[in-house]
Amino acid sequence: MKGVHRGRRWARRALLAVFALVMLLTCAGIWYVSDFYHADGTALAARADADGDADGVEVRELSERLVAFVPDRPVAGLVFYPGAKVEATSYAPLLTKCAERGMLCVLVCPRLNIALLDADAAEGVQEAFPDVDEWMIGGHSLGGVAACSYVAGHEGEYRDLVLLASYPAADLSDFDGECLLLVGTEDGVLNWESYEESAARLPARTREERIDGGNHANYGNYGAQAGDGDATISRDEQQRQSVEAILSLVGD
């Protein structure tokens, strides 16, 4: 009987240990997804279209997870995935600036602020804007990884790829379009070694532009990012240079 009781005690202890581990992992998961970078006031105003259509850009909610910044006469389209653990609205100022120059931008607002959970969000976007013939896809940091993952399974749907402080995990060496790499010289978050090693997975037509003085976080409006370098140019200047680089793809 002692052996039976001892076995039961061990079984109870094992169950308690498993329960404690599950609770610990659950709490860790809740903490992880709730601890994210929030959009600042400028970004919230841009998302809300606080100025109406005075800038010629309409903010249109396409779905729970897709927001479009629509210019009067779009010259091209861009689907954009946000960085991981960054509130998607943080990129509204950047995309508004693109839209003011004629680029229709569709922002993915992923579940739990993790773009890889909604890598297929680009599905059907082009059909919503049939008058736009030229499309690009891209994102910031791990959002760029999500964009590359989507493109890898949808060859031919997008003409160009835009990666801000990002690189592909998927092999895109057969991608026919152009790939624009934008990186800030003061970026302290980007894994530079992995970035360099990704060259073999990039399309043949890849162009890198380095933003002198730019860092990792200033593509968006969400404040400073842990581990990042100190930018020596303003956020507005980094975004201005980014817009110019992105628009340079139109019509190429």
C-alpha positions as CSV (number, residue, x, y, z in Angstrom):
1,M,0.0,0.0,0.0
2,K,2.9,2.3,0.7
3,G,4.0,2.0,-2.9
4,V,0.5,2.9,-4.1
5,H,0.3,6.0,-1.9
6,R,3.8,7.0,-3.0
7,G,2.9,6.6,-6.6
8,R,-0.2,8.7,-6.1
9,R,1.8,11.5,-4.4
10,W,4.3,11.5,-7.3
11,A,1.4,11.6,-9.8
12,R,-0.1,14.6,-8.0
13,R,3.2,16.4,-7.9
14,A,3.8,15.8,-11.6
15,L,0.3,17.1,-12.4
16,L,1.0,20.2,-10.2
17,A,4.3,20.7,-11.9
18,V,2.7,20.5,-15.3
19,F,-0.1,22.9,-14.3
20,A,2.5,25.4,-12.9
21,L,4.5,25.2,-16.1
22,V,1.4,25.8,-18.2
23,M,0.4,28.8,-16.1
24,L,3.9,30.2,-16.3
25,L,4.0,29.9,-20.1
26,T,0.5,31.4,-20.3
27,C,1.5,34.4,-18.1
28,A,4.7,34.8,-20.1
29,G,2.8,34.7,-23.4
30,I,0.2,37.3,-22.1
31,W,3.1,39.6,-20.9
32,Y,4.9,39.2,-24.2
33,V,2.0,40.2,-26.5
34,S,0.8,43.0,-24.1
35,D,4.2,44.6,-24.0
36,F,4.4,46.4,-27.3
37,Y,5.4,49.8,-28.7
38,H,2.5,52.2,-28.9
39,A,1.8,54.7,-31.7
40,D,2.4,58.4,-30.7
41,G,-0.1,61.2,-31.1
42,T,1.1,62.1,-34.6
43,A,0.5,58.6,-35.8
44,L,-3.0,58.4,-34.1
45,A,-4.0,61.6,-35.8
46,A,-2.8,60.3,-39.2
47,R,-4.7,57.1,-38.8
48,A,-7.9,59.0,-37.8
49,D,-7.5,61.3,-40.8
50,A,-7.8,64.2,-38.4
51,D,-7.3,66.8,-41.2
52,G,-10.0,65.3,-43.3
53,D,-9.1,65.1,-47.0
54,A,-7.1,68.3,-47.0
55,D,-4.0,66.5,-47.9
56,G,-5.7,64.6,-50.7
57,V,-5.5,61.3,-48.8
58,E,-8.5,59.3,-47.6
59,V,-8.1,56.9,-44.7
60,R,-10.3,53.9,-45.5
61,E,-10.9,50.9,-43.2
62,L,-11.0,47.9,-45.5
63,S,-11.4,45.3,-42.7
64,E,-10.6,44.7,-39.1
65,R,-6.9,44.2,-40.1
66,L,-6.5,46.4,-43.2
67,V,-6.4,50.2,-43.4
68,A,-5.9,52.0,-46.7
69,F,-4.4,55.4,-47.3
70,V,-5.9,56.4,-50.6
71,P,-4.7,59.3,-52.7
72,D,-6.9,61.0,-55.3
73,R,-5.2,59.5,-58.3
74,P,-3.0,56.5,-57.3
75,V,0.0,55.8,-59.4
76,A,0.9,52.5,-57.6
77,G,0.0,50.4,-54.6
78,L,2.0,49.2,-51.5
79,V,0.9,46.6,-49.0
80,F,2.9,47.2,-45.8
81,Y,3.5,44.9,-42.7
82,P,4.5,46.5,-39.4
83,G,7.4,45.5,-37.2
84,A,6.8,42.9,-34.5
85,K,5.4,44.2,-31.2
86,V,4.8,47.6,-32.8
87,E,1.3,49.0,-33.0
88,A,0.5,49.1,-36.7
89,T,-0.9,52.7,-36.5
90,S,2.7,53.8,-35.8
91,Y,3.4,53.7,-39.6
92,A,0.4,55.9,-40.5
93,P,2.6,59.0,-40.9
94,L,5.1,57.3,-43.2
95,L,2.3,55.8,-45.4
96,T,0.4,59.1,-45.4
97,K,3.5,60.8,-46.8
98,C,3.7,58.1,-49.5
99,A,0.0,58.5,-50.3
100,E,0.5,62.3,-50.6
101,R,2.9,61.5,-53.5
102,G,0.4,59.2,-55.2
103,M,1.2,55.8,-53.6
104,L,-1.9,54.0,-52.4
105,C,-0.8,52.3,-49.2
106,V,-2.6,49.4,-47.4
107,L,-1.4,48.9,-43.8
108,V,-1.7,45.4,-42.2
109,C,-2.9,45.6,-38.6
110,P,-2.0,42.1,-37.4
111,R,-3.2,40.1,-34.5
112,L,-1.2,40.6,-31.3
113,N,0.9,43.1,-33.2
114,I,2.9,40.2,-34.8
115,A,2.9,40.4,-38.6
116,L,3.9,36.7,-39.0
117,L,0.5,35.8,-37.5
118,D,-1.2,37.5,-40.5
119,A,1.3,36.9,-43.3
120,D,-1.6,36.2,-45.7
121,A,-3.3,39.5,-45.0
122,A,-2.3,40.8,-48.5
123,E,-4.8,38.3,-50.0
124,G,-7.4,40.1,-52.0
125,V,-6.0,43.6,-51.5
126,Q,-5.4,44.1,-55.2
127,E,-8.9,43.2,-56.1
128,A,-10.2,45.9,-53.8
129,F,-8.4,48.5,-56.0
130,P,-8.7,47.2,-59.6
131,D,-7.7,50.5,-61.1
132,V,-4.2,50.2,-59.6
133,D,-1.9,48.2,-62.0
134,E,1.5,48.4,-60.2
135,W,1.8,46.9,-56.8
136,M,4.6,46.6,-54.2
137,I,4.7,44.7,-50.9
138,G,7.0,45.1,-48.0
139,G,7.4,46.0,-44.3
140,H,9.6,47.0,-41.5
141,S,11.8,44.6,-39.5
142,L,9.9,41.3,-38.9
143,G,7.1,42.8,-41.0
144,G,9.4,42.6,-43.9
145,V,10.0,39.0,-43.1
146,A,6.2,38.4,-43.2
147,A,6.0,40.2,-46.6
148,C,8.7,38.0,-48.0
149,S,7.0,34.9,-46.7
150,Y,3.8,35.9,-48.6
151,V,5.6,36.8,-51.8
152,A,7.4,33.4,-51.7
153,G,4.0,31.7,-52.0
154,H,2.5,34.2,-54.5
155,E,5.0,34.6,-57.3
156,G,4.0,37.2,-59.9
157,E,1.4,39.0,-57.8
158,Y,3.7,41.9,-56.8
159,R,6.2,43.7,-59.0
160,D,8.5,45.1,-56.3
161,L,9.6,44.4,-52.7
162,V,10.3,47.1,-50.1
163,L,12.2,46.0,-47.0
164,L,12.9,48.6,-44.2
165,A,15.6,47.3,-41.8
166,S,14.7,43.8,-42.9
167,Y,15.7,40.8,-44.9
168,P,14.0,37.6,-46.2
169,A,14.0,34.3,-44.4
170,A,12.4,32.7,-47.5
171,D,14.4,32.2,-50.7
172,L,13.5,35.0,-53.1
173,S,16.4,34.6,-55.5
174,D,13.9,33.8,-58.3
175,F,11.7,36.9,-57.7
176,D,11.5,38.8,-61.0
177,G,10.9,42.2,-59.5
178,E,13.2,44.7,-57.9
179,C,13.9,44.6,-54.2
180,L,14.7,47.9,-52.3
181,L,16.6,47.5,-49.0
182,L,16.5,50.6,-46.7
183,V,18.8,50.6,-43.7
184,G,19.9,53.3,-41.3
185,T,23.5,53.5,-40.5
186,E,22.8,53.9,-36.7
187,D,20.4,50.9,-36.6
188,G,21.2,49.0,-33.4
189,V,18.3,46.5,-33.6
190,L,18.9,45.0,-37.0
191,N,21.0,41.8,-36.9
192,W,23.7,43.0,-39.3
193,E,25.4,39.6,-39.6
194,S,22.1,37.9,-40.7
195,Y,21.3,40.8,-42.9
196,E,24.6,40.3,-44.8
197,E,24.1,36.6,-44.9
198,S,20.7,37.0,-46.5
199,A,22.2,38.2,-49.8
200,A,22.0,34.8,-51.4
201,R,18.2,34.7,-50.8
202,L,17.6,38.2,-52.3
203,P,16.3,38.8,-55.9
204,A,18.9,39.4,-58.6
205,R,17.6,43.0,-58.9
206,T,18.3,44.2,-55.3
207,R,19.2,47.7,-54.5
208,E,20.4,48.9,-51.1
209,E,20.1,52.4,-49.9
210,R,21.6,53.4,-46.5
211,I,20.1,56.3,-44.7
212,D,23.0,58.2,-43.2
213,G,22.2,58.9,-39.5
214,G,19.0,56.8,-39.5
215,N,18.1,54.2,-36.9
216,H,15.7,51.3,-36.6
217,A,12.7,52.9,-35.0
218,N,12.3,56.1,-36.9
219,Y,10.5,54.6,-39.9
220,G,7.5,54.6,-37.5
221,N,6.2,56.9,-34.8
222,Y,6.4,54.8,-31.7
223,G,9.3,56.4,-29.8
224,A,12.6,54.9,-29.0
225,Q,13.2,51.1,-29.3
226,A,15.3,49.1,-26.8
227,G,18.8,48.4,-28.1
228,D,18.5,50.9,-31.0
229,G,21.2,53.4,-31.9
230,D,20.8,57.2,-31.6
231,A,19.7,58.7,-34.8
232,T,21.6,61.8,-36.0
233,I,18.8,62.9,-38.3
234,S,15.2,63.6,-37.4
235,R,12.4,61.1,-37.7
236,D,10.8,63.3,-40.4
237,E,14.0,63.3,-42.4
238,Q,14.4,59.6,-42.2
239,Q,10.8,59.1,-43.3
240,R,11.3,61.7,-46.1
241,Q,14.2,59.8,-47.5
242,S,12.3,56.5,-47.2
243,V,9.4,57.9,-49.2
244,E,11.8,59.2,-51.9
245,A,13.4,55.8,-52.2
246,I,10.1,53.9,-52.3
247,L,8.6,56.3,-54.9
248,S,11.7,55.8,-57.0
249,L,10.4,52.3,-57.8
250,V,7.3,53.6,-59.5
251,G,7.5,53.2,-63.3
252,D,10.9,51.6,-63.3
